[in-house]
Amino acid sequence: MDLEPDYRALRAAHGSELADARQKLFWFLCGWLGGPNHYIERFGHPRLRARHMPFRIGIVERDQWLACMDQAMGEVGVPEVLRGKLRESFAGTADWMRNAPG
């Protein structure tokens, strides 16, 4: 997010430092993908929508997040079949997280 001007709105929602958000996303994805429940052990149930309610999430933010995740998967070499399945799952969740029009 720091390097791509296209992710400006998304980056602005994460404050001045990304380390905490990056770590929480890692912990969440570990459990979500069937690994250890690091996130739940630390914070309880993810309650994704409730935890993200303070942040404006419209179509622009949703699309920036999806693009950012897809770019990251490409950069680390996630195989295309898995990348497609994750992209589809991320898209459904990201759209469900929207709390603002437009």
N, C-alpha and C positions, 0 to 999 in steps of 0.2 A: 504494500500500500504506500510505503514511503517513496518508492521510486517511480510510480506511475501517476502522472497527472490526471488520468481518467478516473482514478479512484479517490479524488479529492474529497467528495462528500462523505464517503465511507471512512476515510482516514480521519477526518475532523471529528467524527463521533467517538473515536478511541482515545482522545486526550493526547498529551504530549509524549507519552511513552507507550510502546507496544508490548513490552516484555510480559506484563501481567495478562493481557488479552491473549497473547500467543500461547502462554503456558496454560491458561484455562481452556483454550480451544484444543490444545494437545490432550489435556486430561479428559475432556469431554469426548473427543473422537476416539480415544483409546477404548473407553467403555462402549460407546455407540457401535464400534466396529467389532465388538466381542472380546476385547482384551480386558485388562484390569479396570475396575471402576474407580479410578483415581479421583474423578470429579465428584462422584456421589460420596465417596469417603470423606472428602474435605468440605463439601457444601450441601450435601443432601440432594434431593431430587433436582434435576436440572431446571424444571419449570421455565423452559426457554422463553415462551411468550411473556410471562410475568417479569422475568429478569431483563428483558429487552424493552419493556414498555416505556421506560424513561427516555428512550432514544427514538427519534423519528425514523421510521422505516417505511419508505414509500417505494414506488417502482424503481426510481433511480438508485436508491441505496440497495435494494434487493438485487438489481442487475449488476451493480458494481461488486457486491459481495460474491455473486455467482461467478463473475468474470475473474475476480481475484483468486477464488478457490480453483477455478479451472486452470488458470495460469500457473498457480503453485503446483497443481498435480502434474502439469506438463513439465515444469522445471525439475521436479524430482523423479520423473520417469515412471509415473503410475501407468501400468499397461492400459491400452486403449479400451479394452472390454470392461475392465474395472472402472476406469475413468468415466465411461459412459453411464454405468450403473450408479456411480456416486453422483455424477452430474444430475441425473434424473431425481435421485433422492434428495439431494441438496436443493434442487429447484422447488420441489413440493414443500419442503420445510421452509425455505426462504419466502415463498409466497404466503404461506400460513402465518409467518411472523409479521407481515405488513400490518402497520397500525396507522397509516396515513395514506390519503389518496395521492395519486400522482407520483 
